[in-house]
């Protein structure tokens, strides 16, 4: 199934500190940084009773001093039944996310802007600056990026030698995942995100990628409009169920 292959690429592109399979469920833990890297995704068929498996997961994450979080893809047959069971146990639904996809074609960035590919050590401080967050707080973020086993695009878009937008691309075989897109707050609605992504996709195509995907949290109307204009369409959705405190 194509959606499952994209889901595998998603997990591979955002590697957790710990990851293992438990009867078809992918369990991940990574110091609490992002729910994607600290949750359980039911990805393959299961054979054990779901209630027993949930209890096992709760014990594992309690040992990690983390809440138990389930990430439920819409294309997985067991997701609806598991979602109902988790709701009955008080798990709260959070962050409906759309996984978007498009066939990859060479893209041309605007001549007035410059796309540069940097190292992780160069890129992360710029990402934090554009996001208005403290670099020291992003050491778990850096640890995830250092674990990526595939070619990466640490991209920054400059205008008149000033960084205005940045993003991360991960080329996992023929798929390019797009992550961490941010535009400087004073530079939004000027087309920089479009130029950045087009430039990143052009770079990805030279590295063998033939399609691209990204995740978009529901409710972001501006981003939905941007990605629709760039030719992305929804492939599937996922949402979280978070253990009650």
Biotite code that builds the C-alpha atoms (Angstrom):
import biotite.structure as struc

atoms = struc.array([
    struc.Atom([0.000, 0.000, 0.000], chain_id="A", res_id=1, res_name="UNK", atom_name="CA", element="C"),
    struc.Atom([1.419, 3.379, -1.053], chain_id="A", res_id=2, res_name="UNK", atom_name="CA", element="C"),
    struc.Atom([0.189, 5.196, 2.060], chain_id="A", res_id=3, res_name="UNK", atom_name="CA", element="C"),
    struc.Atom([1.995, 2.690, 4.279], chain_id="A", res_id=4, res_name="UNK", atom_name="CA", element="C"),
    struc.Atom([5.225, 3.192, 2.330], chain_id="A", res_id=5, res_name="UNK", atom_name="CA", element="C"),
    struc.Atom([4.941, 6.962, 2.818], chain_id="A", res_id=6, res_name="UNK", atom_name="CA", element="C"),
    struc.Atom([4.306, 6.350, 6.509], chain_id="A", res_id=7, res_name="UNK", atom_name="CA", element="C"),
    struc.Atom([7.472, 4.258, 6.712], chain_id="A", res_id=8, res_name="UNK", atom_name="CA", element="C"),
    struc.Atom([9.404, 7.053, 4.998], chain_id="A", res_id=9, res_name="UNK", atom_name="CA", element="C"),
    struc.Atom([7.928, 9.521, 7.486], chain_id="A", res_id=10, res_name="UNK", atom_name="CA", element="C"),
    struc.Atom([9.147, 7.490, 10.452], chain_id="A", res_id=11, res_name="UNK", atom_name="CA", element="C"),
    struc.Atom([12.549, 6.886, 8.854], chain_id="A", res_id=12, res_name="UNK", atom_name="CA", element="C"),
    struc.Atom([12.967, 10.603, 8.175], chain_id="A", res_id=13, res_name="UNK", atom_name="CA", element="C"),
    struc.Atom([12.360, 11.554, 11.825], chain_id="A", res_id=14, res_name="UNK", atom_name="CA", element="C"),
    struc.Atom([14.278, 8.867, 13.743], chain_id="A", res_id=15, res_name="UNK", atom_name="CA", element="C"),
    struc.Atom([13.597, 8.383, 17.429], chain_id="A", res_id=16, res_name="UNK", atom_name="CA", element="C"),
    struc.Atom([16.260, 7.554, 19.998], chain_id="A", res_id=17, res_name="UNK", atom_name="CA", element="C"),
    struc.Atom([14.505, 4.236, 20.593], chain_id="A", res_id=18, res_name="UNK", atom_name="CA", element="C"),
    struc.Atom([12.260, 2.423, 18.127], chain_id="A", res_id=19, res_name="UNK", atom_name="CA", element="C"),
    struc.Atom([11.039, -1.153, 18.022], chain_id="A", res_id=20, res_name="UNK", atom_name="CA", element="C"),
    struc.Atom([8.157, -3.253, 16.733], chain_id="A", res_id=21, res_name="UNK", atom_name="CA", element="C"),
    struc.Atom([5.598, -4.739, 19.102], chain_id="A", res_id=22, res_name="UNK", atom_name="CA", element="C"),
    struc.Atom([3.111, -7.043, 17.352], chain_id="A", res_id=23, res_name="UNK", atom_name="CA", element="C"),
    struc.Atom([2.647, -4.663, 14.419], chain_id="A", res_id=24, res_name="UNK", atom_name="CA", element="C"),
    struc.Atom([2.875, -1.461, 16.461], chain_id="A", res_id=25, res_name="UNK", atom_name="CA", element="C"),
    struc.Atom([5.880, 0.858, 16.049], chain_id="A", res_id=26, res_name="UNK", atom_name="CA", element="C"),
    struc.Atom([6.902, 2.178, 19.471], chain_id="A", res_id=27, res_name="UNK", atom_name="CA", element="C"),
    struc.Atom([9.160, 5.232, 19.600], chain_id="A", res_id=28, res_name="UNK", atom_name="CA", element="C"),
    struc.Atom([10.732, 7.286, 22.389], chain_id="A", res_id=29, res_name="UNK", atom_name="CA", element="C"),
    struc.Atom([13.005, 10.284, 22.053], chain_id="A", res_id=30, res_name="UNK", atom_name="CA", element="C"),
    struc.Atom([13.209, 12.400, 25.227], chain_id="A", res_id=31, res_name="UNK", atom_name="CA", element="C"),
    struc.Atom([9.752, 13.856, 24.655], chain_id="A", res_id=32, res_name="UNK", atom_name="CA", element="C"),
    struc.Atom([10.652, 16.055, 21.665], chain_id="A", res_id=33, res_name="UNK", atom_name="CA", element="C"),
    struc.Atom([7.693, 15.945, 19.252], chain_id="A", res_id=34, res_name="UNK", atom_name="CA", element="C"),
    struc.Atom([4.818, 13.498, 19.514], chain_id="A", res_id=35, res_name="UNK", atom_name="CA", element="C"),
    struc.Atom([5.938, 11.865, 16.248], chain_id="A", res_id=36, res_name="UNK", atom_name="CA", element="C"),
    struc.Atom([9.116, 10.606, 17.922], chain_id="A", res_id=37, res_name="UNK", atom_name="CA", element="C"),
    struc.Atom([7.434, 9.681, 21.218], chain_id="A", res_id=38, res_name="UNK", atom_name="CA", element="C"),
    struc.Atom([4.361, 7.675, 20.314], chain_id="A", res_id=39, res_name="UNK", atom_name="CA", element="C"),
    struc.Atom([2.980, 4.341, 19.156], chain_id="A", res_id=40, res_name="UNK", atom_name="CA", element="C"),
    struc.Atom([1.874, 3.942, 15.538], chain_id="A", res_id=41, res_name="UNK", atom_name="CA", element="C"),
    struc.Atom([-0.182, 0.840, 14.647], chain_id="A", res_id=42, res_name="UNK", atom_name="CA", element="C"),
    struc.Atom([1.230, 0.152, 11.206], chain_id="A", res_id=43, res_name="UNK", atom_name="CA", element="C"),
    struc.Atom([0.947, -3.591, 10.593], chain_id="A", res_id=44, res_name="UNK", atom_name="CA", element="C"),
    struc.Atom([-1.599, -6.312, 11.479], chain_id="A", res_id=45, res_name="UNK", atom_name="CA", element="C"),
    struc.Atom([-1.789, -7.327, 15.155], chain_id="A", res_id=46, res_name="UNK", atom_name="CA", element="C"),
    struc.Atom([-2.429, -10.686, 16.773], chain_id="A", res_id=47, res_name="UNK", atom_name="CA", element="C"),
    struc.Atom([-2.492, -9.883, 20.504], chain_id="A", res_id=48, res_name="UNK", atom_name="CA", element="C"),
    struc.Atom([-5.473, -8.350, 22.366], chain_id="A", res_id=49, res_name="UNK", atom_name="CA", element="C"),
    struc.Atom([-5.402, -4.554, 22.127], chain_id="A", res_id=50, res_name="UNK", atom_name="CA", element="C"),
    struc.Atom([-6.100, -3.997, 25.841], chain_id="A", res_id=51, res_name="UNK", atom_name="CA", element="C"),
    struc.Atom([-3.082, -6.085, 26.819], chain_id="A", res_id=52, res_name="UNK", atom_name="CA", element="C"),
    struc.Atom([-0.894, -4.238, 24.336], chain_id="A", res_id=53, res_name="UNK", atom_name="CA", element="C"),
    struc.Atom([-2.048, -0.834, 25.602], chain_id="A", res_id=54, res_name="UNK", atom_name="CA", element="C"),
    struc.Atom([-1.134, -1.844, 29.158], chain_id="A", res_id=55, res_name="UNK", atom_name="CA", element="C"),
    struc.Atom([2.323, -2.934, 27.985], chain_id="A", res_id=56, res_name="UNK", atom_name="CA", element="C"),
    struc.Atom([2.818, 0.414, 26.231], chain_id="A", res_id=57, res_name="UNK", atom_name="CA", element="C"),
    struc.Atom([1.770, 2.336, 29.344], chain_id="A", res_id=58, res_name="UNK", atom_name="CA", element="C"),
    struc.Atom([4.389, 0.509, 31.407], chain_id="A", res_id=59, res_name="UNK", atom_name="CA", element="C"),
    struc.Atom([7.087, 1.175, 28.808], chain_id="A", res_id=60, res_name="UNK", atom_name="CA", element="C"),
    struc.Atom([6.439, 4.916, 28.584], chain_id="A", res_id=61, res_name="UNK", atom_name="CA", element="C"),
    struc.Atom([6.050, 5.264, 32.352], chain_id="A", res_id=62, res_name="UNK", atom_name="CA", element="C"),
    struc.Atom([9.540, 3.774, 32.664], chain_id="A", res_id=63, res_name="UNK", atom_name="CA", element="C"),
    struc.Atom([10.713, 6.483, 30.220], chain_id="A", res_id=64, res_name="UNK", atom_name="CA", element="C"),
    struc.Atom([8.893, 9.138, 32.302], chain_id="A", res_id=65, res_name="UNK", atom_name="CA", element="C"),
    struc.Atom([6.770, 9.954, 29.246], chain_id="A", res_id=66, res_name="UNK", atom_name="CA", element="C"),
    struc.Atom([3.010, 9.985, 28.650], chain_id="A", res_id=67, res_name="UNK", atom_name="CA", element="C"),
    struc.Atom([1.589, 7.214, 26.502], chain_id="A", res_id=68, res_name="UNK", atom_name="CA", element="C"),
    struc.Atom([0.649, 8.666, 23.106], chain_id="A", res_id=69, res_name="UNK", atom_name="CA", element="C"),
    struc.Atom([-0.904, 6.808, 20.195], chain_id="A", res_id=70, res_name="UNK", atom_name="CA", element="C"),
    struc.Atom([-0.602, 8.064, 16.627], chain_id="A", res_id=71, res_name="UNK", atom_name="CA", element="C"),
    struc.Atom([-3.407, 6.656, 14.463], chain_id="A", res_id=72, res_name="UNK", atom_name="CA", element="C"),
    struc.Atom([-3.141, 6.700, 10.623], chain_id="A", res_id=73, res_name="UNK", atom_name="CA", element="C"),
    struc.Atom([-6.484, 6.700, 8.822], chain_id="A", res_id=74, res_name="UNK", atom_name="CA", element="C"),
    struc.Atom([-5.452, 4.027, 6.298], chain_id="A", res_id=75, res_name="UNK", atom_name="CA", element="C"),
    struc.Atom([-4.723, 1.403, 8.972], chain_id="A", res_id=76, res_name="UNK", atom_name="CA", element="C"),
    struc.Atom([-7.704, -0.919, 9.364], chain_id="A", res_id=77, res_name="UNK", atom_name="CA", element="C"),
    struc.Atom([-7.291, -1.271, 13.136], chain_id="A", res_id=78, res_name="UNK", atom_name="CA", element="C"),
    struc.Atom([-7.111, 2.487, 13.804], chain_id="A", res_id=79, res_name="UNK", atom_name="CA", element="C"),
    struc.Atom([-10.869, 3.051, 14.182], chain_id="A", res_id=80, res_name="UNK", atom_name="CA", element="C"),
    struc.Atom([-11.327, 0.200, 16.666], chain_id="A", res_id=81, res_name="UNK", atom_name="CA", element="C"),
    struc.Atom([-8.227, 1.217, 18.622], chain_id="A", res_id=82, res_name="UNK", atom_name="CA", element="C"),
    struc.Atom([-9.367, 4.849, 18.629], chain_id="A", res_id=83, res_name="UNK", atom_name="CA", element="C"),
    struc.Atom([-12.698, 3.827, 20.177], chain_id="A", res_id=84, res_name="UNK", atom_name="CA", element="C"),
    struc.Atom([-10.963, 1.741, 22.837], chain_id="A", res_id=85, res_name="UNK", atom_name="CA", element="C"),
    struc.Atom([-8.555, 4.553, 23.722], chain_id="A", res_id=86, res_name="UNK", atom_name="CA", element="C"),
    struc.Atom([-11.418, 7.051, 23.941], chain_id="A", res_id=87, res_name="UNK", atom_name="CA", element="C"),
    struc.Atom([-13.183, 4.716, 26.374], chain_id="A", res_id=88, res_name="UNK", atom_name="CA", element="C"),
    struc.Atom([-10.032, 4.743, 28.508], chain_id="A", res_id=89, res_name="UNK", atom_name="CA", element="C"),
    struc.Atom([-9.968, 8.540, 28.589], chain_id="A", res_id=90, res_name="UNK", atom_name="CA", element="C"),
    struc.Atom([-7.247, 9.174, 26.010], chain_id="A", res_id=91, res_name="UNK", atom_name="CA", element="C"),
    struc.Atom([-7.740, 12.652, 24.545], chain_id="A", res_id=92, res_name="UNK", atom_name="CA", element="C"),
    struc.Atom([-7.784, 13.276, 20.802], chain_id="A", res_id=93, res_name="UNK", atom_name="CA", element="C"),
    struc.Atom([-5.252, 15.853, 19.581], chain_id="A", res_id=94, res_name="UNK", atom_name="CA", element="C"),
    struc.Atom([-3.770, 17.361, 16.418], chain_id="A", res_id=95, res_name="UNK", atom_name="CA", element="C"),
    struc.Atom([-5.522, 15.956, 13.372], chain_id="A", res_id=96, res_name="UNK", atom_name="CA", element="C"),
    struc.Atom([-2.774, 16.024, 10.745], chain_id="A", res_id=97, res_name="UNK", atom_name="CA", element="C"),
    struc.Atom([-3.027, 15.802, 6.951], chain_id="A", res_id=98, res_name="UNK", atom_name="CA", element="C"),
    struc.Atom([-0.294, 13.915, 5.083], chain_id="A", res_id=99, res_name="UNK", atom_name="CA", element="C"),
    struc.Atom([0.046, 15.583, 1.684], chain_id="A", res_id=100, res_name="UNK", atom_name="CA", element="C"),
    struc.Atom([1.763, 14.181, -1.383], chain_id="A", res_id=101, res_name="UNK", atom_name="CA", element="C"),
    struc.Atom([2.630, 15.101, -4.948], chain_id="A", res_id=102, res_name="UNK", atom_name="CA", element="C"),
    struc.Atom([4.673, 13.741, -7.814], chain_id="A", res_id=103, res_name="UNK", atom_name="CA", element="C"),
    struc.Atom([8.011, 15.481, -7.908], chain_id="A", res_id=104, res_name="UNK", atom_name="CA", element="C"),
    struc.Atom([9.048, 17.548, -10.894], chain_id="A", res_id=105, res_name="UNK", atom_name="CA", element="C"),
    struc.Atom([12.059, 19.854, -11.228], chain_id="A", res_id=106, res_name="UNK", atom_name="CA", element="C"),
    struc.Atom([11.168, 23.269, -9.806], chain_id="A", res_id=107, res_name="UNK", atom_name="CA", element="C"),
    struc.Atom([12.741, 26.655, -10.460], chain_id="A", res_id=108, res_name="UNK", atom_name="CA", element="C"),
    struc.Atom([13.379, 29.074, -7.632], chain_id="A", res_id=109, res_name="UNK", atom_name="CA", element="C"),
    struc.Atom([12.963, 32.798, -8.256], chain_id="A", res_id=110, res_name="UNK", atom_name="CA", element="C"),
    struc.Atom([16.058, 34.617, -9.501], chain_id="A", res_id=111, res_name="UNK", atom_name="CA", element="C"),
    struc.Atom([15.638, 37.344, -6.848], chain_id="A", res_id=112, res_name="UNK", atom_name="CA", element="C"),
    struc.Atom([16.214, 34.857, -4.021], chain_id="A", res_id=113, res_name="UNK", atom_name="CA", element="C"),
    struc.Atom([19.023, 32.471, -3.229], chain_id="A", res_id=114, res_name="UNK", atom_name="CA", element="C"),
    struc.Atom([18.680, 28.955, -1.845], chain_id="A", res_id=115, res_name="UNK", atom_name="CA", element="C"),
    struc.Atom([21.662, 27.616, 0.056], chain_id="A", res_id=116, res_name="UNK", atom_name="CA", element="C"),
    struc.Atom([22.253, 24.152, 1.464], chain_id="A", res_id=117, res_name="UNK", atom_name="CA", element="C"),
    struc.Atom([24.037, 24.301, 4.807], chain_id="A", res_id=118, res_name="UNK", atom_name="CA", element="C"),
    struc.Atom([25.352, 21.857, 7.379], chain_id="A", res_id=119, res_name="UNK", atom_name="CA", element="C"),
    struc.Atom([23.234, 20.933, 10.386], chain_id="A", res_id=120, res_name="UNK", atom_name="CA", element="C"),
    struc.Atom([25.449, 23.056, 12.649], chain_id="A", res_id=121, res_name="UNK", atom_name="CA", element="C"),
    struc.Atom([24.919, 26.059, 10.371], chain_id="A", res_id=122, res_name="UNK", atom_name="CA", element="C"),
    struc.Atom([21.225, 25.446, 9.775], chain_id="A", res_id=123, res_name="UNK", atom_name="CA", element="C"),
    struc.Atom([19.841, 24.802, 13.258], chain_id="A", res_id=124, res_name="UNK", atom_name="CA", element="C"),
    struc.Atom([20.754, 28.236, 14.723], chain_id="A", res_id=125, res_name="UNK", atom_name="CA", element="C"),
    struc.Atom([19.060, 29.891, 11.726], chain_id="A", res_id=126, res_name="UNK", atom_name="CA", element="C"),
    struc.Atom([15.982, 27.688, 12.179], chain_id="A", res_id=127, res_name="UNK", atom_name="CA", element="C"),
    struc.Atom([15.785, 28.727, 15.838], chain_id="A", res_id=128, res_name="UNK", atom_name="CA", element="C"),
    struc.Atom([16.332, 32.396, 14.957], chain_id="A", res_id=129, res_name="UNK", atom_name="CA", element="C"),
    struc.Atom([13.576, 32.383, 12.332], chain_id="A", res_id=130, res_name="UNK", atom_name="CA", element="C"),
    struc.Atom([11.290, 30.489, 14.736], chain_id="A", res_id=131, res_name="UNK", atom_name="CA", element="C"),
    struc.Atom([12.048, 32.875, 17.628], chain_id="A", res_id=132, res_name="UNK", atom_name="CA", element="C"),
    struc.Atom([13.052, 30.011, 19.926], chain_id="A", res_id=133, res_name="UNK", atom_name="CA", element="C"),
    struc.Atom([16.112, 29.329, 22.072], chain_id="A", res_id=134, res_name="UNK", atom_name="CA", element="C"),
    struc.Atom([18.807, 27.181, 20.470], chain_id="A", res_id=135, res_name="UNK", atom_name="CA", element="C"),
    struc.Atom([19.640, 25.441, 23.747], chain_id="A", res_id=136, res_name="UNK", atom_name="CA", element="C"),
    struc.Atom([16.061, 24.177, 24.015], chain_id="A", res_id=137, res_name="UNK", atom_name="CA", element="C"),
    struc.Atom([16.472, 22.412, 20.664], chain_id="A", res_id=138, res_name="UNK", atom_name="CA", element="C"),
    struc.Atom([19.188, 19.935, 21.594], chain_id="A", res_id=139, res_name="UNK", atom_name="CA", element="C"),
    struc.Atom([16.689, 17.012, 21.426], chain_id="A", res_id=140, res_name="UNK", atom_name="CA", element="C"),
    struc.Atom([15.741, 18.350, 17.967], chain_id="A", res_id=141, res_name="UNK", atom_name="CA", element="C"),
    struc.Atom([19.396, 18.297, 16.965], chain_id="A", res_id=142, res_name="UNK", atom_name="CA", element="C"),
    struc.Atom([19.755, 14.739, 18.255], chain_id="A", res_id=143, res_name="UNK", atom_name="CA", element="C"),
    struc.Atom([16.902, 13.591, 16.004], chain_id="A", res_id=144, res_name="UNK", atom_name="CA", element="C"),
    struc.Atom([18.457, 15.285, 12.980], chain_id="A", res_id=145, res_name="UNK", atom_name="CA", element="C"),
    struc.Atom([21.869, 13.751, 13.708], chain_id="A", res_id=146, res_name="UNK", atom_name="CA", element="C"),
    struc.Atom([20.290, 10.297, 13.585], chain_id="A", res_id=147, res_name="UNK", atom_name="CA", element="C"),
    struc.Atom([18.875, 10.686, 10.062], chain_id="A", res_id=148, res_name="UNK", atom_name="CA", element="C"),
    struc.Atom([20.401, 7.942, 7.914], chain_id="A", res_id=149, res_name="UNK", atom_name="CA", element="C"),
    struc.Atom([19.436, 9.416, 4.530], chain_id="A", res_id=150, res_name="UNK", atom_name="CA", element="C"),
    struc.Atom([20.585, 12.413, 2.444], chain_id="A", res_id=151, res_name="UNK", atom_name="CA", element="C"),
    struc.Atom([19.405, 15.682, 3.975], chain_id="A", res_id=152, res_name="UNK", atom_name="CA", element="C"),
    struc.Atom([18.722, 19.151, 2.617], chain_id="A", res_id=153, res_name="UNK", atom_name="CA", element="C"),
    struc.Atom([19.295, 21.800, 5.283], chain_id="A", res_id=154, res_name="UNK", atom_name="CA", element="C"),
    struc.Atom([17.946, 24.599, 3.130], chain_id="A", res_id=155, res_name="UNK", atom_name="CA", element="C"),
    struc.Atom([17.900, 28.346, 3.779], chain_id="A", res_id=156, res_name="UNK", atom_name="CA", element="C"),
    struc.Atom([16.454, 30.976, 1.472], chain_id="A", res_id=157, res_name="UNK", atom_name="CA", element="C"),
    struc.Atom([18.221, 34.343, 1.443], chain_id="A", res_id=158, res_name="UNK", atom_name="CA", element="C"),
    struc.Atom([17.046, 37.731, 0.203], chain_id="A", res_id=159, res_name="UNK", atom_name="CA", element="C"),
    struc.Atom([19.778, 40.378, -0.041], chain_id="A", res_id=160, res_name="UNK", atom_name="CA", element="C"),
    struc.Atom([22.035, 38.144, 2.083], chain_id="A", res_id=161, res_name="UNK", atom_name="CA", element="C"),
    struc.Atom([19.411, 37.963, 4.848], chain_id="A", res_id=162, res_name="UNK", atom_name="CA", element="C"),
    struc.Atom([17.909, 34.577, 5.755], chain_id="A", res_id=163, res_name="UNK", atom_name="CA", element="C"),
    struc.Atom([14.133, 34.772, 5.287], chain_id="A", res_id=164, res_name="UNK", atom_name="CA", element="C"),
    struc.Atom([12.982, 31.122, 5.321], chain_id="A", res_id=165, res_name="UNK", atom_name="CA", element="C"),
    struc.Atom([14.353, 27.658, 5.950], chain_id="A", res_id=166, res_name="UNK", atom_name="CA", element="C"),
    struc.Atom([13.342, 24.023, 5.824], chain_id="A", res_id=167, res_name="UNK", atom_name="CA", element="C"),
    struc.Atom([14.531, 20.443, 6.042], chain_id="A", res_id=168, res_name="UNK", atom_name="CA", element="C"),
    struc.Atom([14.312, 17.873, 3.268], chain_id="A", res_id=169, res_name="UNK", atom_name="CA", element="C"),
    struc.Atom([15.052, 14.168, 3.764], chain_id="A", res_id=170, res_name="UNK", atom_name="CA", element="C"),
    struc.Atom([15.509, 12.045, 0.634], chain_id="A", res_id=171, res_name="UNK", atom_name="CA", element="C"),
    struc.Atom([14.509, 8.517, 1.643], chain_id="A", res_id=172, res_name="UNK", atom_name="CA", element="C"),
    struc.Atom([15.137, 6.538, -1.560], chain_id="A", res_id=173, res_name="UNK", atom_name="CA", element="C"),
    struc.Atom([12.619, 7.908, -4.122], chain_id="A", res_id=174, res_name="UNK", atom_name="CA", element="C"),
    struc.Atom([10.681, 9.968, -1.571], chain_id="A", res_id=175, res_name="UNK", atom_name="CA", element="C"),
    struc.Atom([11.510, 13.424, -0.246], chain_id="A", res_id=176, res_name="UNK", atom_name="CA", element="C"),
    struc.Atom([9.977, 14.376, 3.082], chain_id="A", res_id=177, res_name="UNK", atom_name="CA", element="C"),
    struc.Atom([9.608, 18.096, 3.809], chain_id="A", res_id=178, res_name="UNK", atom_name="CA", element="C"),
    struc.Atom([9.883, 19.212, 7.450], chain_id="A", res_id=179, res_name="UNK", atom_name="CA", element="C"),
    struc.Atom([10.555, 22.247, 9.641], chain_id="A", res_id=180, res_name="UNK", atom_name="CA", element="C"),
    struc.Atom([9.385, 24.912, 7.181], chain_id="A", res_id=181, res_name="UNK", atom_name="CA", element="C"),
    struc.Atom([9.550, 28.352, 8.768], chain_id="A", res_id=182, res_name="UNK", atom_name="CA", element="C"),
    struc.Atom([9.504, 31.910, 7.423], chain_id="A", res_id=183, res_name="UNK", atom_name="CA", element="C"),
    struc.Atom([10.658, 34.950, 9.400], chain_id="A", res_id=184, res_name="UNK", atom_name="CA", element="C"),
    struc.Atom([7.608, 36.539, 11.013], chain_id="A", res_id=185, res_name="UNK", atom_name="CA", element="C"),
    struc.Atom([8.242, 39.898, 9.322], chain_id="A", res_id=186, res_name="UNK", atom_name="CA", element="C"),
    struc.Atom([8.661, 38.246, 5.905], chain_id="A", res_id=187, res_name="UNK", atom_name="CA", element="C"),
    struc.Atom([5.486, 36.189, 5.643], chain_id="A", res_id=188, res_name="UNK", atom_name="CA", element="C"),
    struc.Atom([3.016, 36.418, 2.749], chain_id="A", res_id=189, res_name="UNK", atom_name="CA", element="C"),
    struc.Atom([5.772, 37.475, 0.360], chain_id="A", res_id=190, res_name="UNK", atom_name="CA", element="C"),
    struc.Atom([6.136, 34.170, -1.483], chain_id="A", res_id=191, res_name="UNK", atom_name="CA", element="C"),
    struc.Atom([9.319, 33.070, 0.259], chain_id="A", res_id=192, res_name="UNK", atom_name="CA", element="C"),
    struc.Atom([7.905, 29.727, 1.422], chain_id="A", res_id=193, res_name="UNK", atom_name="CA", element="C"),
    struc.Atom([6.891, 28.923, -2.159], chain_id="A", res_id=194, res_name="UNK", atom_name="CA", element="C"),
    struc.Atom([10.373, 29.764, -3.436], chain_id="A", res_id=195, res_name="UNK", atom_name="CA", element="C"),
    struc.Atom([12.010, 27.803, -0.645], chain_id="A", res_id=196, res_name="UNK", atom_name="CA", element="C"),
    struc.Atom([9.969, 24.655, -1.239], chain_id="A", res_id=197, res_name="UNK", atom_name="CA", element="C"),
    struc.Atom([10.309, 24.819, -5.019], chain_id="A", res_id=198, res_name="UNK", atom_name="CA", element="C"),
    struc.Atom([14.058, 25.131, -4.616], chain_id="A", res_id=199, res_name="UNK", atom_name="CA", element="C"),
    struc.Atom([14.176, 22.225, -2.175], chain_id="A", res_id=200, res_name="UNK", atom_name="CA", element="C"),
    struc.Atom([12.143, 20.015, -4.499], chain_id="A", res_id=201, res_name="UNK", atom_name="CA", element="C"),
    struc.Atom([14.439, 20.826, -7.404], chain_id="A", res_id=202, res_name="UNK", atom_name="CA", element="C"),
    struc.Atom([17.403, 19.792, -5.258], chain_id="A", res_id=203, res_name="UNK", atom_name="CA", element="C"),
    struc.Atom([15.606, 16.605, -4.177], chain_id="A", res_id=204, res_name="UNK", atom_name="CA", element="C"),
    struc.Atom([14.897, 15.625, -7.775], chain_id="A", res_id=205, res_name="UNK", atom_name="CA", element="C"),
    struc.Atom([18.614, 15.794, -8.579], chain_id="A", res_id=206, res_name="UNK", atom_name="CA", element="C"),
    struc.Atom([19.149, 13.299, -5.747], chain_id="A", res_id=207, res_name="UNK", atom_name="CA", element="C"),
    struc.Atom([16.760, 10.737, -7.204], chain_id="A", res_id=208, res_name="UNK", atom_name="CA", element="C"),
    struc.Atom([13.474, 11.681, -5.536], chain_id="A", res_id=209, res_name="UNK", atom_name="CA", element="C"),
    struc.Atom([10.373, 11.228, -7.697], chain_id="A", res_id=210, res_name="UNK", atom_name="CA", element="C"),
    struc.Atom([7.692, 12.217, -5.191], chain_id="A", res_id=211, res_name="UNK", atom_name="CA", element="C"),
    struc.Atom([7.411, 14.291, -2.049], chain_id="A", res_id=212, res_name="UNK", atom_name="CA", element="C"),
    struc.Atom([5.320, 14.358, 1.098], chain_id="A", res_id=213, res_name="UNK", atom_name="CA", element="C"),
    struc.Atom([4.766, 16.526, 4.144], chain_id="A", res_id=214, res_name="UNK", atom_name="CA", element="C"),
    struc.Atom([2.555, 16.731, 7.220], chain_id="A", res_id=215, res_name="UNK", atom_name="CA", element="C"),
    struc.Atom([0.206, 19.613, 7.916], chain_id="A", res_id=216, res_name="UNK", atom_name="CA", element="C"),
    struc.Atom([-1.655, 20.066, 11.189], chain_id="A", res_id=217, res_name="UNK", atom_name="CA", element="C"),
    struc.Atom([-5.324, 20.829, 10.580], chain_id="A", res_id=218, res_name="UNK", atom_name="CA", element="C"),
    struc.Atom([-6.571, 24.396, 10.893], chain_id="A", res_id=219, res_name="UNK", atom_name="CA", element="C"),
    struc.Atom([-3.608, 26.123, 9.232], chain_id="A", res_id=220, res_name="UNK", atom_name="CA", element="C"),
    struc.Atom([-5.520, 27.751, 6.393], chain_id="A", res_id=221, res_name="UNK", atom_name="CA", element="C"),
    struc.Atom([-2.554, 29.709, 5.033], chain_id="A", res_id=222, res_name="UNK", atom_name="CA", element="C"),
    struc.Atom([-0.421, 26.575, 4.765], chain_id="A", res_id=223, res_name="UNK", atom_name="CA", element="C"),
    struc.Atom([-3.293, 24.613, 3.220], chain_id="A", res_id=224, res_name="UNK", atom_name="CA", element="C"),
    struc.Atom([-3.609, 27.262, 0.515], chain_id="A", res_id=225, res_name="UNK", atom_name="CA", element="C"),
    struc.Atom([0.157, 27.293, -0.070], chain_id="A", res_id=226, res_name="UNK", atom_name="CA", element="C"),
    struc.Atom([0.486, 23.541, -0.487], chain_id="A", res_id=227, res_name="UNK", atom_name="CA", element="C"),
    struc.Atom([-2.610, 23.267, -2.672], chain_id="A", res_id=228, res_name="UNK", atom_name="CA", element="C"),
    struc.Atom([-1.074, 25.909, -4.937], chain_id="A", res_id=229, res_name="UNK", atom_name="CA", element="C"),
    struc.Atom([2.128, 23.854, -5.031], chain_id="A", res_id=230, res_name="UNK", atom_name="CA", element="C"),
    struc.Atom([0.195, 20.810, -6.245], chain_id="A", res_id=231, res_name="UNK", atom_name="CA", element="C"),
    struc.Atom([-0.023, 18.776, -3.035], chain_id="A", res_id=232, res_name="UNK", atom_name="CA", element="C"),
    struc.Atom([-3.127, 16.722, -2.250], chain_id="A", res_id=233, res_name="UNK", atom_name="CA", element="C"),
    struc.Atom([-4.118, 14.687, 0.787], chain_id="A", res_id=234, res_name="UNK", atom_name="CA", element="C"),
    struc.Atom([-3.008, 11.054, 0.879], chain_id="A", res_id=235, res_name="UNK", atom_name="CA", element="C"),
    struc.Atom([-4.191, 10.158, 4.387], chain_id="A", res_id=236, res_name="UNK", atom_name="CA", element="C"),
    struc.Atom([-4.629, 11.601, 7.856], chain_id="A", res_id=237, res_name="UNK", atom_name="CA", element="C"),
    struc.Atom([-3.471, 10.741, 11.328], chain_id="A", res_id=238, res_name="UNK", atom_name="CA", element="C"),
    struc.Atom([-4.337, 11.951, 14.796], chain_id="A", res_id=239, res_name="UNK", atom_name="CA", element="C"),
    struc.Atom([-3.123, 11.407, 18.337], chain_id="A", res_id=240, res_name="UNK", atom_name="CA", element="C"),
    struc.Atom([-4.698, 9.921, 21.426], chain_id="A", res_id=241, res_name="UNK", atom_name="CA", element="C"),
    struc.Atom([-2.898, 11.111, 24.572], chain_id="A", res_id=242, res_name="UNK", atom_name="CA", element="C"),
    struc.Atom([-2.985, 9.382, 27.938], chain_id="A", res_id=243, res_name="UNK", atom_name="CA", element="C"),
    struc.Atom([-5.072, 11.243, 30.544], chain_id="A", res_id=244, res_name="UNK", atom_name="CA", element="C"),
    struc.Atom([-2.943, 12.908, 33.201], chain_id="A", res_id=245, res_name="UNK", atom_name="CA", element="C"),
])
